[in-house]
Amino acid sequence: MPILKLISSNTNFKFMRFKRTTMIASILFFLVSCLSIFVQGLNFGIDFTGGSLIEVRSTSDKINLNHLRKDLNKLNIGEIQLQTIGSDRDIAIRIQKREDGQENQSAVINQIKKSLSDLEIEFRRVEYVGPKVGKELVNAGIMAVLFSLIGILIYIWLRFEWHFAVGAIIALIHDVFLTIGFFSIFQFEFNLATVAAVLTIAGYSINDTVVIYDRIREMNRKYKETILEEIINLSLNSTLSRTLMTSLTTLLALLALFIFGGN
């Protein structure tokens, strides 16, 4: 990767020159995110609000999920999730809870029969699903995050210094709240898949932080008489190629999932 080698060896960006501007912007974004989360709230999906579950099996041929999804979305009855269960002939359909939930369920069943009229199908299960499981998973996720933060705090404190540990936790909380705030501001659906995405972002965040901290410590030992601001600039420039490589490969994987992962 000659471009990345060039970036790694010849870059000398003065990142710390913009520290005040970026700090003010980060604080503003953080406050806006917190305000939106606590005032506007999140647009919770079926996993948290509950709904109906319908399991369908085709005994003749595989079920075209994309075709069925388009037909069900035409009903305009709220969120509907479709996914295969083990094979292309078994699917699960989740319908978001509404005041007229039973009518929605009936409308979906009728539409399934019309859309899959050329197949021999059977309804294996039709039942109401409460949000209890989703809430339990969220509570477990929150506890896991809290224990993870404590573990990260102790690890970085022991490996580096206490102020490094505090900085890492602040950066992690900042990234997580900005992500959740984005979902709150634009009212995108927030479900268990989103929780997994937020935890993934937290993992990438703390990983990058530890890498840069390690380089700062290395540079600090090598250039003892250099001021901290320059040490940070050197550390950021020396890890820039690694950061770009990680971000680009992750972006490529996400684009592939976004384009080809229709189910």
Secondary structure, DSSP 8 states (H G I E B T S, - for coil): -HHHHHHHHH----GGGGHHHHHHHHHHHHHHHHHHHHHT--EE-HHHH-EEEEEEEESSS---HHHHHHHHHTT--S-EEEEESSSTTEEEEEEE--TTHHHHHHHHHHHHHHHTTTS-EEEEEEEEE-THHHHHHHHHHHHHHHHHHHHHHHHHHHHS-HHHHHHHHHHHHHHHHHHHHHHHHHT-EE-HHHHHHHHHHHHHHHHHHHHHHHHHHHHHHHSTTS-HHHHHHHHHHHTHHHHHHHHHHHHHHHHHHHHH---
